[in-house]
Amino acid sequence: MLDQADILDADPRTPRVLVLAGRTRGVMAIARQLVARLTELGWAVELASGDPRGLPPPQDYDAIAIALHAAWPRRRTIARYVEWFRDGLDELPVALAVIGAPRHEWLRRKLGWLPSLVMHFERSRVAFDARELADRLVALAPPGRCASRVE
């Protein structure tokens, strides 16, 4: 789980992304692939798993990626983050990676919110699909957004 010691002290001109992931093995595999690809693309990446208390608000990032399993019984962790920060999430690109059946509708039903981008993963294609999702998320991020953090 991300804590204050894990929060990046990156160059403010470097685009930043939060990868928020459930704790199942498959979901963490997706999260690690997202982190690898986003880092490769020059983004400063923070990976968080578990309780969203203490996480910075979405406004501290240029994009957010959320990874979870469709059958994950503890979706409330992700739901809690969305509930707390919905307004901020609406202001930037958010990608949702779901392993399993396309059941992301609970976000819309429970919270009235859906991310900018949703991708369903098959276990056999995690590495390829994670690269594609990261590339699509970066393409959605407005150029120069991170430059607004520079004084």
C-alpha positions, 0 to 999 in steps of 0.5 A: 500500500502507498504511504507518505514515504512512497509518494514520488518526489518527481520533477513537476514537469514529469506526468504522474499517474496513480495505479490503484489495484486490488490485491488479487494475484491476477490484478497485481500482475496487471498493475505491475505491467501498467507500472512497467509500461507507463514508466517506460513511456516516461511517466512517474508512477505510484502504485497503491493497493488496499485502503484508499485513506491517505492517498493523494487526490486525483488532482495530484496526477495527470491520469489514474489507472484502476485494476480489479477483478470482476468477482472481487468481493472487496470492490468497496475499496475502489468504490470508496476512492471513487466516492471520495474523489468523483469530481476530481476523477471527472477532470482527468483520464481514468482507465479501468482494467477488469479481469474476468466478465465485463461487470464494471456496471456496478460502478455506474449503478452504485456511484453514477460514474464510469471511467474514461476507458474500460478494458477487460482482460483475459488471463492469457493476454495480461502483458499485451493488454496492459501495454495497450491500456497504458498507451491508450491512457497516455493518449487520453492525457492532455498534453502539458497538463503536468506543466501547470504544476511548475512554478 
